[in-house]
Amino acid sequence: MVKNWLLYLLGLAGAVTFHAFYFGWYSWFILVLAVCLPLFSLLVSLPAMLRVRLHLDVPPACSRGEPAYVTLRASNGFLPMPRCRFRLVVHTVMTGRQVILKQQNPGHESWYVPLDTAHCGVLRCEIRKGRVYDYLGLFRLPVRMGRPVEIMVKPVPAQPEKLPNLTQFLARRRQPKPGGGFSEEHELRDYRPGDSMRDVHWKLSVKTDRVIVREAQEPVRGLNLLTFDLVGEPAQVDAALEQLLWLSQWLLEHEVEHQILWIDPADCEMAAANIRKPEDLDAMLPRVLHAQLRPDTPSLANRRFSGASWRYHIQPEQEVLP
């Protein structure tokens, strides 16, 4: 804006000089036009300036390393778009890092700015110090800005070097399967009112002169834990989350319900998530990715969990048993 005013004052000085040395009628006309030009520009630009709105839009999530963009929109209806300037602030919630990008609307209403998705976490984008200028760039007004938006950069599942042994997931005991149905394991017992006739063991019933039924059994497993530390450099956190995601999905594929434990950096208290289906894992990720890292967050590596029948700590080539 300072540059535009200097150019205008230079032009105004030229109009004054021309009027001082030339007494033709149009020298006076040029001087009046030069003096009134800023006010005329403001009056013509004001309707468009007051209607300008700035908006942000990002996809809800992307994978780490995947290209992602924030869409910037400057709109004011049908009027010609004046020039807008503002600062796009991209805040990485997990590390607290802020990147400030100076922006100016191009000749069209929307444009794209790439985001850094090299590390997992949540990127919060917002507009600050938005200003709209008249058509000559001599005056400016604050502009209404849209709400901040967030994009979640999810970890990409990565297989750890050492996999758990499935034999450690053997059931401690078995219990009747609710509702009955098919099961590879079953127990024999006497018939009770309400039992389905499909569960009757006819051959054994004939031999024993009693009505014997097959009662479907299901395994009752102990508590299975996945633990990890939410501390360290961004690359270390990325590796831990990627291995955690892979292992949790792997356990679900083997029908192993489990619990994920970590220390929340906000209050250094234990946080937990029960994982019974993939949707539970999707619900846990935002809790982790919105955390802000602290160097003094305690580690779970050496903590023991006596109530767990199996535990795996996310750490290269290290498995911790209760």
C-alpha positions as MATLAB code, in Angstrom:
seq = 'MVKNWLLYLLGLAGAVTFHAFYFGWYSWFILVLAVCLPLFSLLVSLPAMLRVRLHLDVPPACSRGEPAYVTLRASNGFLPMPRCRFRLVVHTVMTGRQVILKQQNPGHESWYVPLDTAHCGVLRCEIRKGRVYDYLGLFRLPVRMGRPVEIMVKPVPAQPEKLPNLTQFLARRRQPKPGGGFSEEHELRDYRPGDSMRDVHWKLSVKTDRVIVREAQEPVRGLNLLTFDLVGEPAQVDAALEQLLWLSQWLLEHEVEHQILWIDPADCEMAAANIRKPEDLDAMLPRVLHAQLRPDTPSLANRRFSGASWRYHIQPEQEVLP';
ca = [
       0.000    0.000    0.000;
       2.906    2.392    0.710;
       4.238    1.828   -2.802;
       0.835    2.684   -4.300;
       0.620    5.893   -2.283;
       4.108    6.931   -3.377;
       3.150    6.362   -7.015;
      -0.058    8.319   -6.512;
       1.743   11.232   -4.830;
       4.282   11.217   -7.641;
       1.449   11.450  -10.164;
      -0.238   14.168   -8.114;
       3.003   16.166   -8.030;
       3.200   15.842  -11.783;
      -0.392   17.132  -12.144;
       0.393   20.120   -9.863;
       3.551   20.905  -11.813;
       1.697   20.671  -15.126;
      -1.034   23.026  -13.863;
       1.539   25.505  -12.555;
       3.277   25.889  -15.931;
       0.397   25.394  -18.314;
      -2.727   27.536  -18.188;
      -4.937   25.525  -20.519;
      -8.348   24.483  -19.279;
      -7.539   20.792  -19.222;
      -4.554   21.283  -16.863;
      -7.096   22.263  -14.199;
      -9.212   19.247  -15.144;
      -6.240   16.904  -14.743;
      -5.407   18.403  -11.328;
      -8.971   17.998  -10.027;
      -9.073   14.436  -11.363;
      -5.789   13.608   -9.638;
      -6.982   15.057   -6.318;
     -10.338   13.213   -6.409;
      -8.954    9.910   -7.689;
      -8.386    8.232   -4.247;
     -11.884    9.121   -3.027;
     -13.416    7.975   -6.305;
     -11.529    4.658   -6.087;
     -12.722    4.104   -2.498;
     -16.358    4.845   -3.350;
     -16.309    2.519   -6.371;
     -14.479   -0.256   -4.487;
     -16.377   -0.074   -1.183;
     -19.347   -2.336   -2.170;
     -16.968   -5.050   -3.353;
     -14.675   -4.629   -0.324;
     -17.507   -5.026    2.186;
     -18.737   -8.242    0.541;
     -15.410  -10.063    0.519;
     -15.231  -13.333    2.495;
     -12.211  -15.587    2.955;
     -12.739  -19.337    3.379;
     -10.549  -22.370    4.043;
     -11.210  -25.966    3.083;
      -9.140  -29.112    3.629;
      -9.867  -32.839    3.369;
     -10.649  -34.405    6.764;
      -7.688  -36.784    6.657;
      -4.818  -38.076    4.568;
      -2.017  -40.606    4.964;
       1.491  -39.586    5.935;
       3.459  -38.583    2.864;
       0.324  -38.250    0.728;
      -0.063  -34.897   -1.101;
      -2.629  -32.646    0.583;
      -3.702  -29.092   -0.069;
      -5.649  -26.361    1.686;
      -8.108  -24.636   -0.619;
      -8.354  -20.861   -0.214;
     -11.408  -19.019   -1.483;
     -12.036  -15.290   -1.720;
     -15.568  -14.423   -2.808;
     -17.750  -11.310   -2.936;
     -20.644  -12.298   -5.139;
     -20.882  -10.887   -8.664;
     -18.684   -7.794   -8.185;
     -15.103   -7.568   -9.470;
     -12.757   -9.043   -6.898;
     -10.465   -6.518   -5.176;
      -7.042   -7.506   -3.964;
      -6.818   -9.350   -0.622;
      -3.811  -10.061    1.518;
      -3.636  -12.240    4.600;
      -1.500  -14.741    6.473;
      -2.178  -18.459    6.313;
      -1.023  -20.018    9.588;
      -0.473  -23.801    9.587;
      -0.131  -25.062   13.160;
       1.140  -28.594   13.834;
      -0.686  -29.580   17.012;
       1.642  -32.410   18.015;
       4.891  -30.424   17.890;
       3.548  -26.885   18.315;
       5.340  -25.767   15.135;
       3.790  -22.893   13.195;
       4.343  -21.982    9.563;
       3.153  -18.543    8.401;
       2.564  -18.148    4.668;
       1.763  -14.739    3.209;
      -1.046  -15.005    0.690;
      -2.577  -12.773   -1.961;
      -5.567  -13.724   -4.055;
      -4.714  -14.354   -7.712;
      -6.974  -13.483  -10.615;
      -9.506  -16.200   -9.707;
     -11.573  -16.928   -6.615;
      -9.854  -20.090   -5.375;
      -6.295  -21.387   -5.222;
      -4.397  -24.178   -3.484;
      -1.519  -24.244   -1.008;
       0.357  -27.534   -0.394;
       0.661  -28.849    3.158;
       3.590  -30.623    4.766;
       2.452  -34.193    5.485;
       5.889  -35.640    6.238;
       4.888  -36.480    9.833;
       1.773  -37.777   11.565;
      -0.424  -35.392   13.491;
      -3.102  -32.769   13.085;
      -2.556  -29.651   10.996;
      -4.751  -26.706   11.987;
      -5.059  -24.006    9.324;
      -6.392  -20.529    9.971;
      -6.381  -17.065    8.420;
      -4.946  -14.091   10.267;
      -4.646  -10.379    9.500;
      -6.916  -10.474    6.468;
      -7.096   -7.166    4.593;
      -8.959   -6.141    1.449;
      -7.824   -3.191   -0.686;
      -9.604   -0.835   -3.027;
      -8.989   -1.153   -6.766;
      -6.075    1.292   -6.664;
      -4.567   -0.261   -3.530;
      -4.661    2.985   -1.525;
      -7.091    2.003    1.255;
      -7.686   -1.220    3.117;
     -10.316   -2.722    5.383;
     -10.369   -5.836    7.588;
     -12.055   -8.781    5.925;
     -14.254  -11.491    7.437;
     -12.419  -14.764    7.757;
     -13.685  -18.319    7.889;
     -13.213  -20.657   10.822;
      -9.977  -22.622   11.300;
      -9.964  -26.070    9.702;
      -8.072  -29.241   10.568;
      -6.643  -32.122    8.584;
      -5.495  -35.323   10.280;
      -2.321  -36.883    8.880;
      -2.708  -40.578    9.646;
       0.146  -43.073   10.029;
       0.717  -45.654    7.319;
       0.732  -49.202    8.793;
       4.274  -50.578    8.948;
       5.127  -54.127    9.963;
       7.514  -54.344   12.945;
      10.624  -56.448   12.694;
       9.415  -58.879   15.348;
       5.880  -60.220   15.311;
       3.989  -61.594   18.337;
       3.527  -65.340   18.640;
      -0.121  -66.337   18.233;
       0.307  -69.262   20.606;
       0.377  -66.728   23.433;
      -3.263  -65.923   22.741;
      -4.479  -69.342   23.938;
      -7.676  -69.106   25.911;
      -7.465  -69.465   29.681;
     -10.912  -71.064   29.775;
     -14.075  -71.505   27.738;
     -17.662  -70.510   28.341;
     -21.035  -71.259   26.699;
     -21.500  -69.262   23.537;
     -24.405  -66.811   23.929;
     -27.237  -67.810   21.628;
     -25.606  -71.108   20.724;
     -24.869  -71.667   17.049;
     -21.892  -73.233   15.337;
     -18.623  -73.657   17.179;
     -15.631  -75.927   16.742;
     -15.597  -76.469   20.510;
     -18.551  -77.810   22.478;
     -19.444  -79.669   25.673;
     -22.006  -82.368   26.277;
     -24.709  -81.970   28.895;
     -28.262  -83.049   29.640;
     -31.120  -81.415   27.808;
     -32.713  -78.373   29.423;
     -36.062  -76.833   28.529;
     -35.518  -74.262   25.821;
     -32.567  -76.000   24.150;
     -32.791  -76.233   20.368;
     -33.446  -79.685   18.946;
     -30.696  -79.046   16.437;
     -28.166  -79.267   19.281;
     -29.307  -82.734   20.399;
     -26.643  -85.446   20.106;
     -28.985  -88.220   18.888;
     -26.522  -91.100   18.787;
     -25.291  -90.512   22.317;
     -28.839  -89.904   23.543;
     -29.922  -93.320   22.205;
     -26.982  -95.062   23.886;
     -27.503  -93.402   27.269;
     -31.311  -93.265   27.273;
     -30.981  -89.547   28.076;
     -31.362  -86.487   25.901;
     -27.840  -85.124   25.459;
     -27.137  -81.791   23.744;
     -23.995  -80.206   22.354;
     -23.417  -76.840   24.018;
     -21.301  -74.501   21.870;
     -18.291  -73.063   23.671;
     -16.246  -69.953   22.985;
     -12.801  -69.070   24.334;
     -12.339  -66.606   27.157;
      -9.021  -64.922   26.653;
      -7.125  -62.806   29.133;
      -6.317  -59.130   28.723;
      -4.077  -58.424   25.721;
      -2.199  -55.139   25.742;
      -0.439  -53.019   23.164;
       1.555  -50.181   24.729;
       3.600  -47.400   23.199;
       5.341  -44.177   24.199;
       4.037  -40.872   22.826;
       7.336  -39.056   23.216;
      10.405  -38.252   21.155;
      11.156  -36.675   17.820;
       8.420  -36.642   15.139;
      10.163  -39.421   13.203;
      10.212  -41.630   16.323;
       6.519  -40.985   16.966;
       5.747  -41.772   13.318;
       7.491  -45.140   13.575;
       5.710  -46.024   16.830;
       2.261  -45.101   15.492;
       2.781  -46.941   12.214;
       3.820  -50.131   13.994;
       0.956  -49.713   16.467;
      -1.563  -49.376   13.648;
      -0.202  -52.422   11.837;
      -0.176  -54.601   14.953;
      -3.661  -53.563   16.022;
      -5.063  -54.342   12.566;
      -3.165  -57.619   12.573;
      -4.657  -58.635   15.916;
      -8.145  -57.772   14.713;
      -7.625  -59.920   11.632;
      -6.834  -62.813   13.996;
      -9.957  -62.026   16.066;
      -7.937  -60.952   19.087;
      -9.553  -58.168   21.089;
      -7.010  -55.997   22.837;
      -6.413  -52.764   24.680;
      -4.015  -49.965   23.712;
      -2.333  -47.999   26.493;
      -0.213  -44.864   26.409;
       0.649  -41.857   28.573;
      -1.262  -38.726   27.597;
       1.295  -35.876   27.432;
      -1.357  -33.328   28.491;
      -1.617  -34.605   32.081;
       0.852  -37.537   32.127;
      -2.028  -39.858   33.039;
      -2.689  -43.293   31.557;
      -4.925  -43.310   28.494;
      -6.593  -46.443   27.155;
      -8.620  -47.570   24.168;
     -10.451  -50.890   23.911;
     -10.130  -52.274   20.389;
     -12.800  -54.785   19.387;
     -13.413  -53.725   15.784;
     -11.720  -51.478   13.184;
     -14.024  -48.597   14.063;
     -12.548  -48.535   17.584;
      -9.091  -48.001   16.095;
     -10.377  -45.162   13.904;
     -11.897  -43.522   16.990;
      -8.612  -43.782   18.919;
      -6.378  -42.135   16.313;
      -7.753  -38.571   16.744;
      -7.091  -38.783   20.492;
      -3.448  -39.609   19.857;
      -2.845  -37.253   16.938;
      -4.310  -34.254   18.812;
      -1.824  -34.693   21.668;
       0.978  -32.166   22.079;
       4.347  -33.817   22.657;
       6.321  -33.109   25.826;
       9.904  -34.206   26.510;
       9.083  -35.180   30.119;
       6.315  -37.677   29.268;
       6.949  -40.926   31.201;
       7.614  -44.181   29.374;
       5.647  -47.429   29.646;
       8.558  -49.591   28.524;
       9.479  -50.851   32.009;
       6.048  -50.698   33.609;
       4.500  -54.073   34.465;
       0.840  -55.031   34.107;
       0.090  -58.027   36.307;
      -3.504  -58.300   35.079;
      -2.490  -58.827   31.450;
      -1.988  -62.262   29.977;
       0.014  -60.798   27.088;
       1.635  -57.460   26.367;
       3.574  -56.052   23.467;
       5.398  -52.734   23.797;
       5.933  -50.871   20.534;
       9.684  -50.789   20.467;
      12.013  -52.318   17.838;
      12.887  -55.923   18.627;
      11.628  -55.748   22.180;
       8.657  -57.609   23.570;
       7.638  -57.151   27.187;
       5.662  -59.865   28.971;
       3.831  -59.425   32.261;
];
